[in-house]
Amino acid sequence: MERSCTAEEVVEMLREEGLVDLPAGVDGDADLFAAGMDSMAVMQLIVIIEERWGVRLGAADATREVLGTPASLAARICEGK
Amino acid sequence: MKADVLIIGAGSAGLAAAVRAARAGARTILLERHGFAGGMGTASLVHTFCGLYLQDAETPQWSNPGTLAEEIGRRMELATGLGAVKSGRVWFLPQHPVEFAALADSMLREAGVEVLFHSELVALEPGWRARVACRGEGIDIEARAVVDASGDAVAASALGMGHMMSDSRSLQRPAYVCGVQGVAGEIDGLALAGWIIDGIRAGDLGTAATGMHFRASGRAGEVFATLDLAGMETGDYDPTDPRCLAALEATGREVAMAVVACLKRSAPGWEGAFISHWPARAGVRESRRWIGQALLTGEDVMAGRRFDDEVAVASWPLELRETHRGPRLRYPVGPAGIPRGALIAAGVDGLFMAGRCLSCDHEAQASIRVMGTCFATGDAAGKMAAASAG
């Protein structure tokens, strides 16, 4: 499992997993909640991040600041546990 | 008993069909297995009316103005004091199952519909003769026209007629909704998701808990907990198999009990929370579908296709829930018409259908199954049935 992570990789993961409906050409600052991410998708996302990057997000990470954009997610994943 | 129009099922489609047929002057009998009308919106505690409004509009605009979809929407707004809410590209109306059951009683009484609660269709012959059972006692009903608003195409099954059913693996997954009370403060869905994940990590919850989400009911301290289920507790998901349904109901309760117990321990504001009511039944999204004189397809809905003979408008996106991992929404280019023939059975006279079991494919059903659209197709089927009986 890799620890480093980029916003592009997060976008790719979100597309592969079908968690949100991202428009083409979306960048790292896209608002994932505006794109339809809800609390159920957040739970799936946290599980997937642990599987892919070995980083365990918890209740303290369940905020818009951490989960709101591909870039903020990538930063949190790089930070690790 | 004799009637002009017999309507099977008093869910959102059957309610609208019965009110419309009776207002058109038809002697109308409405058959319902529960002790109240409303179907998914009451028995299954589904607490939002979707499909009432046009997609992408700046302000909420009725997609079926002048029909019972608008009338029920307006009456629900008055009952709850809540208006339409925009979520992403769509508008929906929060509704309360308690208000809905009472509103449905009023509308049926005002229209003069003869209501048979606690009754199930057991046999049907063209012509039409229906046998209904209430607590082991048979009742025979003669009617000139029948509307199947059962959600499960039970009339097709009773007649031994062909119908459509998606493969078990692609059927839209069921939802289990229960009422929770004693919750203090606002609902923060994101934070609750975090607490559930922590509960799974701690081994207190199974992964089925990731299908759970919450919405405030609009009443103080009351929340609806909605759990999307895989439906595969005892093998393949089959919404017409009572063994499968039994496992589904028990699993819904088991997961909900564990999640609420977990949130009581961990989530601020949830210390005094308790499950206050179970649904009468788990919410089935997709089941048998009729084969009608016309077939509405997912391509028709996505293209916003209009028909010369359309009788209602579908305005909700394709809300695909083929897994229990949340919805995948596909947005049509605009509202689509539902052709008349999709509400008329093929191969038999005087049989109409409305709601989620009308004649459409699996993809189109992902749009037309929502209650706002069911009111509109029910209204249209009630009108056609009354005309054919008159």
Contacts between the chains, C-beta under 8 A, distances in Angstrom:
chain1	res1	chain2	res2	distance
A	18	B	328	5.7
A	19	B	326	7.4
A	21	B	328	7.3
A	21	B	329	6.2
A	34	B	88	7.4
A	36	B	88	5.3
A	36	B	329	6.6
A	38	B	189	6.9
A	38	B	213	6.7
A	38	B	326	6.7
A	39	B	189	3.6
A	39	B	190	5.8
A	39	B	192	6.4
A	39	B	193	4.2
A	39	B	213	4.8
A	39	B	214	7.4
A	40	B	193	7.4
A	40	B	210	6.9
A	40	B	211	6.7
A	40	B	212	7.5
A	40	B	213	5.0
A	40	B	228	7.1
A	40	B	325	7.3
A	40	B	326	4.1
A	41	B	326	5.2
A	42	B	190	6.1
A	42	B	193	4.5
A	42	B	194	7.8
A	43	B	193	4.9
A	43	B	196	6.2
A	43	B	197	5.8
A	43	B	209	8.0
A	43	B	210	4.1
A	44	B	210	6.2
A	44	B	325	5.3
A	44	B	326	6.6
A	46	B	193	7.7
A	46	B	194	7.8
A	46	B	197	5.0
A	47	B	197	7.5
A	47	B	207	7.6
A	47	B	210	6.6
A	56	B	201	7.1
A	57	B	194	7.9
A	57	B	197	7.4
A	58	B	194	6.3
A	58	B	197	6.5
A	58	B	198	5.3
A	58	B	201	7.2
A	59	B	191	6.8
A	59	B	194	3.4
A	59	B	195	5.1
A	59	B	197	6.9
A	59	B	198	4.8
A	59	B	266	7.3
A	60	B	194	7.1
A	61	B	194	6.7
A	62	B	190	4.9
A	62	B	191	5.4
A	62	B	193	5.4
A	62	B	194	2.8
A	62	B	195	7.9
A	62	B	197	7.4
A	63	B	190	6.6
A	63	B	191	7.8
A	64	B	190	7.0
A	67	B	190	7.4
